[in-house]
């Protein structure tokens, strides 16, 4: 009985700790989100994406070197550029295979880099991610389900290369649309969702430890049966937010 109580207490402490981390927004992150140079197309999404709380939960610091993996239009890339400051670096990692199909896929990051000297556009193989610097953080948002669609073993190789690219103690952040519990990768191509338990399993297999899990972007009204881009659920899907850490030793 005492063992169960201790386990429950530990679990509760873990959840409370993640909530407290998200509720405390450091000044450098608040300033980055409030930066007037952010385009309206980004700021109108802030209500649903809660960037200040999510980036605070991740623990991004001034001076950090962070990679934004498959950054799309650069929503988070712009925030990272201001948050890490002049002494930090932001790598906008665009998959080489995506650029081969759509050369314009790198234009957003290149545009951000033109106005922010600490941002570097970097084409990469998903299976072998590498940059010139040892990284403090690798971040990917709404992409893991797509990576699952690239073929068997791709996310395993990706996670292994991210583990290698991070400094000891470095953080790997994964945000994505949540799929039905126990569904694994069943809905990655149809509904554009992935089961967070599958992401955890694969990241742990690569050597990471689960360092935090947040409900910042949770939506209990989402029943996980709709495509994420259709109907009233668009922009309001139930998101999981997972923080993994590379062990310090």
Buried (B, 14 or more C-beta within 10 A) or exposed (E): EEEEEEEEEEEEEEEEEBBEBBEEBBEBBBBBBEBEEBEEEBBEBBEBBBBBBBBBBBBBBBEBBBBBBBBBBBBBBBBBBBBBBEEBBBBBBBBEBBBEEEEEBBBBBBBBBEEBEBBBBBBBBBBEBBBEEEBBBBBBBBBBBBBBEBEEEBBEBBBBBBBBBBBEEBBBBBBBBBBBEEBBBBBBEEBBBBBBBBBBEBBEEBEBEBBBBBBBBBBEEBEBEBBBEEEEBEEBBBBBBBBBBBEEE
